[in-house]
Amino acid sequence: MRVALHTKVRADRIEAYEEAHREVPAELAAAIRAAGATSWTIWRSGTDLFHLLECADYAALLAALDRLPVNTAWQTRMAELLDVVHDYSEGGADAGLPVVWEL
């Protein structure tokens, strides 16, 4: 399945956000893959961040990552940079953007 998400970076933290993503810990990337993601891309337009990820089961991916120490450490770091964060809670699986049109 493909999941599109929208988050927002703080205007004064764009550089730090992009720098952090140039150095995503290998352990975190491996954990995301192990949780079922086959790809994850983030685009930025101003302070708006648009994510597209592919996985078999988004709710299962969130559950696998929710309390994983490498992910909670990363989410703590991201919380300092974002106005709207990625929702890893049980209800977060419903946070994806609705599909309006597809070719």
Disulfide bonds with the S-S distance in Angstrom:
none
